[in-house]
Amino acid sequence: MWKFSRNNYSNSIIINTYQWKDVSLKFNNKIKGTFIEKWFNYWKLLARDYKDVGVNLKMEVRQKPLKAATYFTGISFLSYCVTSNPDLRSFKSKYIESANELALVNPSLTNPTSVTHLKYIEKCFNANLIRYINLGVFSIVWVDEFSKDCDTYECKCSYLQVPYRHFGTRILDVGFLNTWWVISRRMLDYDVNE
């Protein structure tokens, strides 16, 4: 029976490390010319390319610090815009907040622009016409012609769809930096009757 001791264990490690070169040579000869060798070479070259890019980037940052600071600031701002992009839920909450603020003001004092805009949004929500597009840096809320539940020929026919050049007239609001800009602008003087 074989007994385990430190000497046996360390000898086996030494033997294995010496035999490793032989095993790797046998393995390399076995996979030569196969798909595995090509795959292995691809990943090795890819790692070398990324290492070269990292070294070159480090040298470029040292040589041109102002350019590097400008790029870093731009990338940071874009990533902040992406993380703070508002969604449809925030649009609904902004609409409800605006409607509640408007409800607290006497109807004779309310701004007609704010009232008509909020009534139009309410009508579109009730008819299920509100659509939301996330464009990464900013979001767009727009009004469709038909509800998602509508299944008539008129809403399915591609020839009867609204052309893309008229899409700008259908935009209800634009969200950027956690703010819905159109509804915020329309609610600016909601308690001042013009």
N, C-alpha and C positions, 0 to 999 in steps of 0.2 A: 504494500500500500504506500502511496506517495504522500509524504508529509509536507505541509506548507510551512515555509520559513522565509524570512526576509532575503536570505541569500538566493534561494531558488527563484523568488519573485524578481529580484533585481537582475539576475542572470537572464531570465526570460525576457525582461524588458530590453536588455542590452542585445540579446540575440535578435529580438524583433526589430530593433532600430537598425541593426546591421543588415538584416534581411529585407528591410523596407525598400532599399534601392533596387534590389533584385526583383522584388514583387512589382514595383512600379515600372521597371523596364519590361517585364513580362506582360503587364497590363497594357502598356503603350504599344508593344508589338502586336498584341491581340486585337486592339481596336483600330489599328492603323488602316486608313482608307475607308472606314465605315462612317455611318451617320453620327455615331457618338463622338468620333474625333472631330468632325466638322462642327458639331454642336459645342464641344468643349473649346475649340479654337475661336468660335464666334464669341462666346462669353469672355474668354481671355482677352481678345482684342477689344471688346466693348469696355471691359474694366480698364484696360490701358488707355483707351480714348478718354474716358471720364477722368482718369488721373491726370492726363495731359491738359485737359480743359481746366481742371482745378488748379494746376500749377500755373498755367497761363493767366487765369483769372487773378490769382494772387499777385503775379508780377504786374498785371495791368492796373490793379487797384493801387499798388505802391507807386507806379509811374504817373497815373492820372487820378488823383484822389477826388477832384471836383466832379469829374465825369462819373466816377463810381458812386459818389454821394447823390448825384442827380438820379442815376438809375435806381439806387436803393430807395430814394424818396418816392419815385414814381411807382415802383413795384409795391411799396408799402401802402401808398394811397389807393392803388387799385385793389389790393387785398382787403383794405378797410372798406372800400365801396362794396365789394362782393359780400363781406360778412354783415354789413349793415343794410343790405338790400331789403326793402319792405315787401311783405307778402300780401295776399288777398285778405287774410285775417286782420292784418293791421289796417287795411283800407276800410273794412267793415267797422272796426272799432273807431276809426277816425270819423267815419260817417255818423255813427251813433253818438259819439261825443259832440260833434257839430250840431246834430239835430237836437240834442238835449240842451246845449247852450242857446240855441235859437228859440227853443220852447219856453225858456225863462224870460224872454223879452216880450214886451207888449207888442201885438201884431201891428199896431199903428207906427211903431218905431223901428221895425225890422227892415233890413235892406232887401229890396225886391230881387236883386241879383242872387243873394245868398238863398233866399226862399225858393226861387225857381230852380236853382241848381240842385238843392237838396231834394226837392220834389221829383225832379227828373231822375236822380239816383235811386230814390225810393221806388219809382215806377219801374225802372230797369231791374232792380233787385226782385220786385214782385213778379215780373214777367220772366225771370231767369235769363236775362240777356247779358249780364255782366260776364266778361271774359278777362283772364289774367295771363300775361306773358312775362316770364322772368328772362331777362336778357343778360344776366350775370352781374353787370355793374349797375343797371337800373331796371325798373319794372314798368310795365304799361298795363293799365286797366282800360279796356275798351268795350264798346257796346256792339253786340251782334244783332243781326236782323231777326233771327229766329231763336227760340229756346232750344236747348239740347234735346229736349223731349219731343220736339216737333219732327214729324216724319212725313212731310208732304213732298210732292214733286218739286215745288218751288224752292224748298230749302236744300234739296239734294242735287238739283241740276247745276252743273258747273257753268253753263252759259248765263244763268240768272244770278250768279254770285256777284257781290260787290267787287269791282276791280281794285287792285292794290293801290292805284293812284288816289283813290278816295279813302284810303285807310286813315289818313290824318284827320279827317272830319269825324271819325268814329272814336277817336281817343278821348277817354273820359278823364284820365288822370295819369300823371307820371310820378313814379316813386323813386327817390334818390336820397341816399344818406339818411334812412329812417324817416323820411318826410314825404308826404303826398302833397305835391306842390300846387296843383290846381285848386283842390278843395281848401288848402290853407290860404291861398290867395283870395278865393271867393268869400271866405269867412273872415277876412281881415277886418272889415267894418260892418259886421253883421247887425250891429245894434244902431246903425246910423241910417235913417231913411233919407234918401236923396231927393 
